[in-house]
Amino acid sequence: MKTTINRMFVILFASTLLFSCEATKNANNKQKGAVIGSTGGAVIGGVIGNNTGDGNTALGAIIGGVVGGAAGAIIGDRMDKQAKEIEQEIPGAEVERVGEGINVTFDESSGVYFDTEKYNINAKSQATLNKLADIFKEYPDSNILVEGHTDNTGSETYNLTLSKNRAQAVTNYLVNNGLSSGRFNTKWYGESQPKYDNSTAEGRAKNRRVELAIVANEELKEEARRKAEEQN
């Protein structure tokens, strides 16, 4: 079944990507988000969710919840501004605009990291998260998925618990800095979702990471739909 789902995803993604590439030539991020949303982003997100067994992975959470069309373009404009602020305030973070959302990755070299086998928020991470909290307060109409990941050093059970503790530590810190707990969803995956080669020290360091998926909340989606209707 998993192989079949993988093939389905490749076919759907390739078809959508081909159309989107033609449609998004010379487009900005906001316009690209609108095209992605209106040409099958929700379908792709659903396949990602089925493939992982969980619709809340960072990529699935962003792509699976697209609105699309003119409303998606309005959301994309808001996300463009938020992503730019994150890039400016936290230069080490890997910030990627995806559809109508933002994927932010922090590894050991980018502002939010943990000492070996620890999950307390250290001083450098506090400084980064303080800046992030200020940005999230400026954009209260977005929700945040926090994910914890590890490398494959140690047992699978240990790594799952460690990733849980680290993800929850990040969420708790942001909530304690004045953000509503209702904006957050916290997930942890241990060593099961490596992005880099665990056979190298550099790859393992990058896999010890916290990822954020930033998406529009229901209020922003409704606002965007209303504005889109007014523009027609």
C-alpha positions in Angstrom: 0.0 0.0 0.0 2.8 2.4 0.9 4.5 1.9 -2.5 1.2 2.6 -4.2 0.6 5.8 -2.3 4.2 6.9 -3.1 3.5 6.4 -6.8 0.2 8.2 -6.5 2.0 11.1 -4.9 4.7 11.3 -7.5 2.1 11.3 -10.3 -0.1 14.0 -8.7 2.8 16.1 -7.6 4.5 15.9 -11.1 1.3 16.9 -12.8 0.6 19.8 -10.5 4.2 21.0 -10.6 4.2 21.0 -14.4 1.1 23.1 -14.5 2.2 25.3 -11.6 5.7 26.0 -13.2 4.0 27.3 -16.3 1.5 29.3 -14.4 4.0 30.9 -11.9 6.6 32.1 -14.3 7.5 35.7 -13.3 5.1 35.4 -10.3 5.9 36.5 -6.7 5.5 34.2 -3.7 1.9 35.4 -3.1 0.9 34.6 -6.7 2.7 31.3 -6.6 0.8 30.4 -3.4 -2.5 31.2 -5.1 -1.7 29.0 -8.1 -0.5 26.1 -5.9 -3.7 26.3 -3.9 -6.0 26.3 -6.9 -4.2 23.5 -8.8 -4.3 20.6 -6.4 -2.5 21.6 -3.2 -5.2 20.1 -1.0 -5.0 16.9 -3.0 -1.2 16.7 -2.6 -1.6 17.5 1.1 -4.1 14.7 1.5 -1.7 12.2 -0.2 1.1 13.4 2.0 -1.1 12.9 5.1 -2.1 9.4 4.0 1.5 8.5 3.2 2.9 9.5 6.6 -0.2 8.3 8.5 -0.5 11.8 9.9 -1.7 15.0 8.2 0.2 17.2 10.6 3.8 16.9 9.3 5.1 20.3 8.5 4.7 20.0 4.7 1.4 18.3 4.9 0.0 20.9 7.4 0.9 23.7 5.0 -0.1 22.2 1.7 -3.0 20.3 3.0 -4.8 23.4 4.3 -4.6 25.7 1.3 -7.5 27.9 0.4 -6.4 28.7 -3.1 -7.5 31.3 -5.7 -7.7 35.0 -4.9 -8.2 34.3 -1.2 -5.0 32.2 -1.2 -3.2 35.1 -2.8 -4.3 37.4 0.0 -3.1 34.9 2.6 0.2 34.5 0.7 0.8 38.2 0.8 0.4 38.1 4.6 2.8 35.1 4.8 5.3 36.8 2.5 5.6 39.7 5.0 5.8 37.4 8.0 8.5 35.2 6.4 10.6 38.3 5.5 10.5 39.4 9.1 11.6 36.0 10.3 14.5 36.0 7.9 15.6 39.5 8.9 15.3 38.9 12.7 16.7 35.4 12.7 19.3 35.2 9.9 20.4 31.6 10.8 16.9 30.1 10.4 16.0 28.3 7.2 12.8 30.0 6.1 10.8 28.6 3.2 7.6 29.9 1.8 5.4 26.9 0.8 2.0 27.5 -0.8 0.1 29.7 1.7 2.3 28.9 4.7 5.9 29.1 6.0 8.2 26.3 6.9 11.0 27.3 9.4 13.8 25.0 10.4 16.2 25.5 13.3 19.2 23.1 13.5 22.3 23.3 15.7 23.7 26.2 13.8 20.6 28.4 13.5 19.5 29.8 16.8 17.4 27.2 18.5 19.4 24.1 19.5 19.9 21.9 22.6 22.9 20.6 24.4 23.6 16.9 24.0 20.8 14.8 25.6 19.2 18.0 27.0 15.9 19.7 26.3 16.1 22.9 28.3 16.0 26.2 26.4 19.5 27.7 26.6 20.4 31.4 26.5 21.1 31.5 22.8 17.8 29.7 22.0 16.0 32.1 24.4 17.2 35.1 22.4 16.0 33.6 19.2 12.6 32.5 20.5 12.0 35.9 22.0 12.4 37.4 18.6 10.1 34.8 17.1 7.5 35.4 19.8 7.5 39.1 18.9 6.8 38.3 15.3 4.0 35.9 16.1 2.4 38.6 18.3 2.5 40.9 15.3 0.7 38.3 13.2 -1.9 36.8 15.5 -3.9 35.3 12.6 -1.5 32.4 12.1 -1.3 29.1 13.8 2.0 27.2 14.5 2.9 23.6 14.3 6.0 22.7 16.3 7.9 19.5 15.4 10.8 17.9 17.2 13.3 15.6 15.3 16.6 13.9 16.2 19.4 12.0 14.5 19.6 8.2 14.8 22.2 8.1 17.6 20.8 6.1 20.5 17.6 4.0 20.6 14.5 4.8 18.7 12.4 5.0 21.9 14.9 7.4 23.6 15.0 9.6 20.5 11.2 9.8 20.3 11.1 10.9 23.9 13.9 13.4 23.4 12.2 15.0 20.4 8.9 15.2 22.4 10.6 17.0 25.2 12.4 19.4 22.9 9.3 20.2 20.9 7.3 20.8 24.0 10.0 23.0 25.5 9.8 25.3 22.5 6.0 25.4 22.5 6.0 26.1 26.3 8.6 28.8 26.0 6.6 30.7 23.3 3.3 30.3 25.3 5.0 31.6 28.4 6.1 34.6 26.4 2.5 35.7 25.9 1.2 33.7 23.0 -2.0 31.8 23.1 -1.7 28.0 23.6 -4.6 27.6 21.2 -2.3 28.7 18.3 0.0 25.7 18.8 0.1 22.1 17.8 3.1 20.1 19.0 4.4 16.9 17.3 7.5 14.8 17.7 9.0 12.2 15.4 12.3 11.2 16.9 14.7 9.8 14.2 11.9 8.8 11.8 12.0 11.8 9.5 15.7 12.6 8.7 16.3 15.3 6.1 20.1 14.7 5.9 22.6 11.9 5.9 22.9 10.4 9.4 26.2 8.7 8.4 28.0 12.1 8.7 28.5 14.4 11.6 27.2 17.3 9.7 24.1 15.4 8.6 23.3 14.3 12.2 23.7 17.9 13.4 21.2 19.1 10.9 18.7 16.3 11.7 18.7 17.4 15.4 16.2 20.1 14.6 13.0 21.8 15.4 10.7 22.6 12.5 7.8 25.0 12.4 4.8 25.1 10.1 3.1 28.5 10.1 -0.4 28.5 8.6 -3.5 30.8 8.4 -6.0 30.3 11.1 -9.7 30.1 10.4 -10.3 33.9 11.0 -7.6 34.8 8.4 -9.1 32.3 5.9 -12.6 33.9 6.3 -11.2 37.4 6.0 -9.3 36.5 2.9 -12.4 34.9 1.3 -14.4 38.1 2.1 -11.8 40.3 0.6 -11.6 38.1 -2.5 -15.3 38.3 -3.0 -15.2 42.1 -2.6 -12.6 42.3 -5.3 -14.7 40.4 -7.8 
